[in-house]
Amino acid sequence: MTGSNFVDYIKVFCRAGNGGAGSAHLRREKFIPKGGPDGGDGGRGGHVIVRGNDQMWTLLHLKFRRHIFAEHGGRGGMQQCTGADGKDVIIEVPLGTVAKIADTENVLFEITSHGEEKILAKGGRGGLGNVHFKSSTNQTPRYAQPGEEGISDWYILELKILADVGLVGFPNAGKSTLLSVVSAAKPRIADYPFTTLVPNLGVIKLEDFRSFVVADIPGLIEGAHKGAGLGFQFLRHVERTSILLHLVDISVMAVEDPVDNYRKINRELALYSPSPINKYQAVVATKLDIADKKRLDRLRRYCKTNGIDFFEISAVTGKGIKELLAYLSVKVEEKRKGTV
């Protein structure tokens, strides 16, 4: 999905370097006319390597770089000199990037920590020089190995944002407004659906110097698991958050039943993948300052009956925000320690 400066999906052709050919050189020096084989090995072809960088948050830098070639290995030389290895190409990516083979979409690896390196396309091995092939019956071999070809293919790099808390809900549920209130993030906000077209991240800093990351993920509609609306782009990012916070609009202007609203979101999550639905979840009734009391009571009763943690907030007046952040702080800490 592409925004003005946010890219989370790239298809790129990578070609690793070929290995250098081994040398079939025969030693020839003054007074040593038949010195035998002394050809060196070829150098390794350069790899295409993916490296994690925690200062990056988009694949924008790869948007117009669709072909990436590593350097070939050098040929072996005389006096058993090994050829130079081809120079590796390093592709820096944000944490949460998944690498796949384009044709099959088989996942190769994920980058989840700063400085982590994985080989995307492996360079070919250098060929052996003729010195490796001499024997008692073949003392002057005049042949050597060619270098192996490097791997080349089309690959997909797909970013799944890493966040502690993911804000989910139907379009215009108040996710961006909440994020703008509790963090320094400045997402686009308006009174119409699909204002948020790309995920926004905000860091929430608490008084005890702890912090956690919240992702405002674009809203979804029914059929999102099939690609409707923002579809797969939305659901892909939900997979990598630790805790899901369902925001439900209970204002007088809302037309959707709040309980049906919550159920539909969970249904779309379950149809896409069992991973998001199994995450820890809580429900937040938004726009409390203009709430419809019947809608609020219905959602509150449903959550209480089903043992779902429930909060009521107004991002405009600030009511309930402090209690919600305290709750999230505890749950995030428990999640990091593996107790949730």
N, C-alpha and C positions, 0 to 999 in steps of 0.2 A: 504494500500500500504506500502511495507516494503523496506527501504533502509538500508545502513550500520548502521545508528543509528536513523532513523526516522520511526516510526510506527504510523499510524493514524487509524487503524482498529483492534479491538480485540474482540474475542468471549470468554466469560468467564462464568463459572458456579458458581453461588453464592447461598449459603444456610444460611439463617438467623437461629439464635438459637431458639430452642423450649422453650416454657415457662415452668417453674418448676411446679411440681405438688403441690397442696395444701395439708396440713397435716390434718389427721383425728385423731390427738392425743387427748386423754382425760386426764384431769388434775388429777393427783394422788400425794398427799402429805400426810405427817404425820398428822393425825387427820382430813384430808379432803379426805376420800376415794372416794367420788363421787363429784368431783369438776366440772364436766361438760366438754364440749368441749373447747379446747384452741388451736386448730391447726391453724397455720399461713398460709398466702397465699404464693404461689410460686412466684419466681422472673421472671421478663420479660426476654425473649430471646434476645440475642444481635442482633442489626441491622447490615446490610451491608450498609455503608454510602459512598457516593461519595462527595469529597470536591475539590473545585477549588484551583489551585495553580498557580499564575502568574509567577513563576520561572521555570515552566515546559513547554515544547513545543512538547513533544512526549509521546506516550503510550508504549515506549520501555520497561519500568520497569514491564509491565504486560504481555509481550510477552510470557514468560515461566511460568506465574502464572495463570493457567487456572482454578483452583478450589479454591474458597475462602469461608471459613466456619467461621461463628460467633459462639460465645460461648453460650451454653444452660443456661437457668436460673436455679437458685438453688431451691431445694425443700423447702417448708414451714417447720417451726419447731414448737416446743412446746411453750407454753406461748405466743401464737399469734405472734411469730417471723416470719417476712417475709423473704423468700429466697433471696439470692443475685441476682441482675440482671446480665444477661450474658454480657460479654465484647463486645462492638461494634467493628466492623472492619472498619477502615477508608481507602478508596481508594483515593489517591490524583491523580488528573488528570489536564491536561492543560485547560486553558480557551478556550471555544468553543467546549467542548466535549458534544456529544449527547448520551443519553442512550436509548436503545430500547430493547424490548423483542425479542429474537432471532427468535422464531417461526413465529410471525406475523409481526415483524418489526414495531410495534406500538411504536411511540415516547413517552417515559415517561417524560423526562425533558431534559433541556440543562443547562450546567454550564457556566456562562458568567462573573462571578466576583470572585475576590480573596476571599477565605474563605467561599464562598457559599457552603452550605451542603444540599444534597438531599438524602432521604432514597431510596436505590435501592431495597433492600429486607428487609421487615419488620419482626422483631422478634415476636414470639408468645407471647400472654399474659399469665401471670402466673395464675394457677388455684386457686380458692378460698378455704380457709381452712374450716374445719367443723364448726367453730364458726359462720359462716354466715348462717348456715342452721338450727340452733336451733330455736325452737318455743315452744309455750305452749303445743303443742301436741307431739312434738318430742324434748325432752330436752337433749338427748344424741345421736345426729347423729354420726354414725360411718363411714361416707363417706365424701369425699371431691372431688373437681374438679381436673381432670388432666390438665396439661398445654396445651395451643394451640401449634400446630406445626408452626414453622417459615416458611416463604415463601422460596421456592427454585425453581430456573429456570436458563435457559441459557439466557444470556444477551449480547447485542452488545454495545460496547463503540466505538464511531466513532468521530474522531477529525475533526472539520471544522475550519481551522485557522481563527483567528480574525486579520484583517489588515485594514488599512484605504484605501489603494490603491492596486488593483490587476492588475498585468501585464499579459495581455492575448494576444495570437497570435499564429500563426502557428509555428511549430518547426523551430529553427534557425532564428527567427525573431529579435534576439538581446536583449531579455528580461534579460538574465543572465548578459550580458555585461553591460547593463544600470545599473542594481542593483549593480554590483561590483564597478562602477564608482561613484555612488551617495551615497553609504553607505560603512560600514566596512565589509559587507557580502562578503564571498569568494565562490560563487557558482562555480560549474564545468562548464568550457566553452570550446567548440570545434567547428570545422567547419562541424558538421554533425547533423542531426535531433535527437531529443530525448536525448540530452546531459543531460538535467535536468529531473531526474526521480522522484524527490520529491520536494515539495514546499520549497523555501528558503525565509527567512524573513530578511529584512534589515531596520534599524532605520535611518531615514534621519533627521539630526539635522540642524536647521537653525540658522542664526546669532542672531535672537531675542530670543533664548533659547526655541523656540517651536520645536516640533518634530512630526513626524508621521511615521507609519509603512507601508512598501511596501512589498508585497508578489510577488515573481517571481514564477508563477504557471506553471507547465509543459505544454508544447504545446499540442494542440489537432489537430485532423484530421477530415475529414468528417466521420460521423457515430459515433462520440464520445458519443452522447446521448444514443447510443445502446451499448456502452462499447468498441468501436473500439479504437485502440491505447492505450492511458492511460485512455480514457473514463471516467467512473464514478469517478475515483480517482481525476482527474483534475476538473471536474465540481462541485464536492462536495465542494471544497475549494472556488470556485468563489462565492458561495451563501453568504458567511460571510464577504466579502469585501464591503466597502462602495462605492468606486468609481472604475470603470473599465477603464484601459488605454490600448487601442488597439495598439499594435506595428505591423507595416506593413513594410516588407522589400521592399525598392524601389531601391535596388542596381542593377547594370548591370548584376549581376549573377542570379538574381531572375527570375523565369519563370512564376510564377502565376500572373495574372492580379491583381493589388493592390486593386481595388474596389471589385472584386469578392472575394478576400482574406478576406476583411472586412465583406462582406455580409455572407460568409460561417461561419465565427466565430459567428456572431449574430444569424444565423439560428440554429447552434448547441446549443447555449445558450437557445434560445426560445423553441426548441424541448425538452430540458432537463427539464426546469422549467421556468415559467414566472418571477420568482424572479430575476435572474441575468439580464435579458434583460431590466427590468424596472429600473435598477440602472443608475446613472449618468455616461456617457461615453464620452471619448475623443479619438482622433486618433493621433498617433505619427508615422511619417515616419522616419524609421531608416536607418543607414548606408549612411548618407548624403554625406560622403567623397567619396563614389564610386557610387553616385546616377545615375540612368537612368533618364534623364530630362523628357522624355515623360511619364514615369510611375509616376514620382513625380507630374507633372502638372495635370495628370488625377486624381490622388487621391486628390490633393488640390482643384480642381474644384468641385469634388463630395462632399467633406465636406462643402465647401462654399455654394453650392446649397442647401444642406440639413440641414444647420445650425448646423453643428457638429464642435466643437472646434478642431483645427488642429495645430500640431506642427511638426517641422522638426529638427532632431537632428543627431549628430554624436558622439557616445560614445568614438570614437578614438580621435577626435580633440577637443571635448568638446563644439562644436557649438550647440547652442540652449538649452543646459542643464540648464543653469541658469534661462532662461525664463520659462522652463517647471516646474522646482521646485517651482518658485514663484507662478505660476498658481495653482499647486497642493496644496501648502500651503493655499491659499485662499479658494479653493474648500473644502479641508478637514475641515477647520475651519467652513465654512458655513454648511457642512454636520453635524458636531458635534452640531451645534446650531439649526439644523433642518430647515435651510432656503433653502436647495437645494433639 
